[in-house]
Amino acid sequence: MSRTLDTVLLLALPASGKSEVRRYLAEQPAAACRDDFHMGPTTQLDDYPYVHMMRRIDDELVALGGERAFFHAADRPFRDPRDWGTLVELLNEDYDDLVARRVRTAASWAGLLFDRMDAAAGRAGAAAKLGTLPAATRGALAGRLEAEAKKLFDDKHAEYPESLDGRTVVIEFARGGADGSAMPLDAPFGYRYSLALLSPRILEKATILYIWVTPEESRRKNYARTDPNDPGSILHHGVPIEVMMKDYGCDDMGWLVETSDRPDTVKIDAHGRSWHLPVARFDNRVDKTSWVRNSKEQWRDDEVRALHEGLRGALSRLAAAGQA
């Protein structure tokens, strides 16, 4: 029987096709996922909903007459780049909650989200930002964001299956550095930094599916997919151009693969040991994924075939590497 991948880190620059790949896999029959892609039914984790809520928090703080907590401006990067680590720590917590099927309860969902963000920042070495707000400001902020925070937790809990046996956990995030940066990227930028913050529970089972596009193609596709009326959408959100140039102008995946001491792996030094994560690249430099955002009735056979075969090749290499 072919190996079923346990945990797949779905990594790429923004708009490279990660979310479209997730949607395509979700539409496939169980037999195709098992036989062609070595994946069981998928359970999804993604750090983008937290990025979106950080920007929403900033927007509401400004509306309340205060200063932004997370970003320099609505269309600019993090004020403290260590918040890239905050996002990883939130994913670690989400993974632990998933394994334990931990359903959280709260008198205030926004208050719980604020506390989680501050605790994750502390674990990443960044400053807590929301616990230090004046009580009146924090209360007003929570009231404005309560419905959105509740939806975030509802969506999180909805991903819990009865059991993870035979399932594949897909964890999606994007990392990079400024356009023109030399390698290796300095912490807290890039995949080397963020992968090293993943918990041992994730790293011991993880493989990497990297969607390969150039930074120029990432920027083109980011512009093409952006729907300003749907900023929280996984498929249609847009990344501001300054963020694209300063945080995603390049990435270090190629460097990590080339400098690993084992072929087709990424070597990560973390938690007192070295981890060699199997990696396979799906070449999307010529766009094979944007059409997935269309309604399924519009999918063309030739487009489906190209994406299906490309994914089958990459995921089969991951499965073989895991068996080896």
C-alpha positions, 0 to 999 in steps of 0.5 A: 500500500502506498504511503499516506502523507501525514503532514504537508507544509504547503509553502510558496510566495503569495498568490503562487497557487497554494490556496488553489491547490488546496481547493483542487485537492478538496474536490478530488475523490478519496480514491484519487487523493489516496492513489495519485496524491498519497493523501488522506482526507485533508485537515487545513491549518493556515496563518492567513486568518491571523494576519487578516485579524491583525490588520482588522485590529489595527484598523479598529484601533485607528478608528478608536483614535489609537495607534496601530499595534501590528503594522506600520500602516494598512498597506505596509509591513509588520512594525516588529518582524518577529511577529512572523514568529507569532504566526508560527506559534499560533499555528503550533497551538492550532496543531496541538488543539487539532490533535487534542480536539480542544474546543475553546469557550470564551465569554469574549471570543475577541478577548480570547483571540487577543490573549492568544496573540499576546501569548504567541508573541511572547513565545516568539520573543516579540512584545505583547501588544493587546494586553497593555491597551487601556481597559476601555480601549480593549473593551471597545476593540473587542466589541467591534471584532467579536463577530469576526473573532467568533467566526475564526474560532468556529472555522478552526473548530470545524476543521476537527475530524473525529480522528486524524487516523488516515488523514493528512494535515495541510499547513499553509504559510508564505515567507520571504525577504526583501527584493535583492536580499543575499542568502541566507535570509536573516531572522526573522525573515524566510523559511529557515527562521519560521520552520525552526519555530515549528513544534517538534510534533509537527517537524517529526511528521512534516514534508514540504510541498513547495509551489515554485513561481518567480517573485515577479509572477507572484506579484502579477498573480497577487494583483490579478487575484485581489478582490478589495471587497473580500479581503479576508478570503483565502482565494481572493485576498491581496497583499500590499505592494510594499509588503510584496517587495519587502517581505516577499521580494524573494524567498530562501527555499532554493537556498535551503534545498541547495545547501542541505547535506541530504538531497531533496530535503530542507535541513532545519536546526531546531529544538536541539537537533537537526531535522531533514524535511523531505521537499518536492517542488511543483513548478508553477512558473507557467501558471497551472492553478489560477483557473481553480478559482473559477466555478467547477463547471468552468474547469477545462480538461487540459487544465485539470490534467496539467495540474493533476499530473504535476501534483501527482509527480511532486507528492509521489516524490514526497511519499517515496522520500518518506518511505526511504 
